[in-house]
Amino acid sequence: MARIVHLAMRVEDIEKAAEFYSKVFGFKQVTVPGLRSTVRYLTDGTVHIAINQIRSGKNEQPAIDHFGVEVESVDKCIAEVSKFGCKVVSEPGKAVKFNAPGGIIVEAVPVGTKPGIGD
């Protein structure tokens, strides 16, 4: 069974947002080796929040960007969602984003690739 593993958002100040979610809700920051400096990962122990810095010059607004669903096989997931007319909106790779019906972006993520709370 698939499960939601992360929710990604775009914000104007990643440090302020990370501090807010940590102090108000008790989320823990997750250290991810090689993670770019424009994102912070926090977790409630089950679901991760990826807090992404708004990119200057891209006319982006603060928003929920996408959510990730852990799947056994990204390739099989993409084959299945294509039957519903979903279009892939990211480069092929380990994880793949697509537009779900209704326009929400979903990211198919391989099982075990998101860090745990102790990682």
C-alpha positions as CSV (number, residue, x, y, z in Angstrom):
1,M,0.0,0.0,0.0
2,A,1.3,3.5,-0.9
3,R,1.7,6.1,1.9
4,I,2.2,9.8,2.0
5,V,5.9,10.4,3.0
6,H,6.3,14.2,2.5
7,L,4.7,17.5,1.8
8,A,6.7,20.2,0.1
9,M,6.1,23.9,0.4
10,R,7.6,27.1,-0.9
11,V,8.2,29.9,1.5
12,E,9.9,33.3,1.6
13,D,12.2,32.5,4.6
14,I,13.1,28.8,5.1
15,E,14.9,29.5,8.5
16,K,11.9,31.3,9.9
17,A,9.5,28.6,8.7
18,A,11.7,25.8,10.0
19,E,11.9,27.5,13.4
20,F,8.1,28.0,13.4
21,Y,7.2,24.4,12.7
22,S,9.8,23.2,15.2
23,K,8.8,25.4,18.1
24,V,5.1,25.5,17.6
25,F,4.4,21.9,16.6
26,G,7.6,20.1,17.9
27,F,8.7,18.9,14.4
28,K,12.3,17.7,14.4
29,Q,14.8,18.9,11.7
30,V,16.2,16.0,9.7
31,T,19.8,16.0,8.5
32,V,20.1,14.9,4.9
33,P,23.6,14.5,3.4
34,G,24.0,16.5,0.2
35,L,20.8,18.4,0.7
36,R,20.9,21.8,-1.1
37,S,21.0,24.9,1.1
38,T,17.6,26.1,-0.1
39,V,15.6,23.4,1.6
40,R,15.0,22.2,5.2
41,Y,13.5,18.9,6.1
42,L,11.4,18.5,9.2
43,T,9.4,15.6,10.4
44,D,6.7,14.6,12.9
45,G,8.2,11.1,12.9
46,T,6.0,9.8,10.1
47,V,5.5,12.5,7.5
48,H,8.3,14.9,6.4
49,I,7.9,18.6,5.5
50,A,10.2,19.9,2.8
51,I,10.5,23.6,3.2
52,N,11.8,25.1,0.0
53,Q,13.1,28.7,-0.5
54,I,11.2,30.6,-3.1
55,R,13.5,31.1,-6.1
56,S,14.1,34.7,-7.0
57,G,13.2,35.7,-10.6
58,K,10.7,32.7,-10.9
59,N,7.6,34.7,-9.9
60,E,6.8,32.1,-7.2
61,Q,4.5,32.6,-4.3
62,P,4.3,30.8,-1.0
63,A,2.3,27.6,-1.6
64,I,2.1,23.9,-1.0
65,D,4.2,22.7,-3.9
66,H,3.5,18.9,-4.0
67,F,3.2,15.8,-1.8
68,G,5.2,12.6,-2.0
69,V,3.7,9.2,-2.0
70,E,6.0,6.2,-1.3
71,V,5.5,3.4,-3.8
72,E,7.1,0.0,-4.4
73,S,7.9,0.9,-8.0
74,V,8.1,4.4,-9.5
75,D,8.0,2.9,-13.1
76,K,4.8,0.9,-12.3
77,C,3.2,3.9,-10.6
78,I,3.9,6.1,-13.6
79,A,2.5,3.5,-16.0
80,E,-0.7,3.3,-13.8
81,V,-1.2,7.0,-13.5
82,S,-0.8,7.5,-17.3
83,K,-4.0,5.4,-17.6
84,F,-5.7,8.4,-15.9
85,G,-4.2,10.9,-18.3
86,C,-1.7,12.2,-15.8
87,K,1.3,14.0,-17.3
88,V,4.9,13.6,-15.9
89,V,6.2,17.1,-15.0
90,S,9.7,16.3,-13.8
91,E,12.8,14.7,-15.3
92,P,12.8,10.9,-15.1
93,G,14.8,9.8,-12.1
94,K,14.6,8.0,-8.7
95,A,11.5,10.0,-7.9
96,V,9.0,11.4,-10.5
97,K,6.5,14.1,-10.2
98,F,3.2,14.1,-12.2
99,N,0.0,16.1,-12.4
100,A,-2.8,14.1,-10.7
101,P,-6.4,14.6,-11.8
102,G,-7.5,18.1,-10.6
103,G,-4.0,19.5,-11.2
104,I,-2.3,18.7,-7.9
105,I,1.4,17.6,-8.3
106,V,2.2,14.3,-6.7
107,E,5.7,12.8,-6.5
108,A,6.1,9.0,-6.6
109,V,9.0,8.2,-4.3
110,P,10.7,4.7,-4.0
111,V,10.2,2.9,-0.7
112,G,12.9,3.6,1.8
113,T,14.4,6.7,0.1
114,K,13.1,9.3,2.6
115,P,15.2,9.6,5.8
116,G,13.7,8.6,9.2
117,I,13.5,10.8,12.3
118,G,16.8,9.4,13.6
119,D,18.7,9.8,10.3
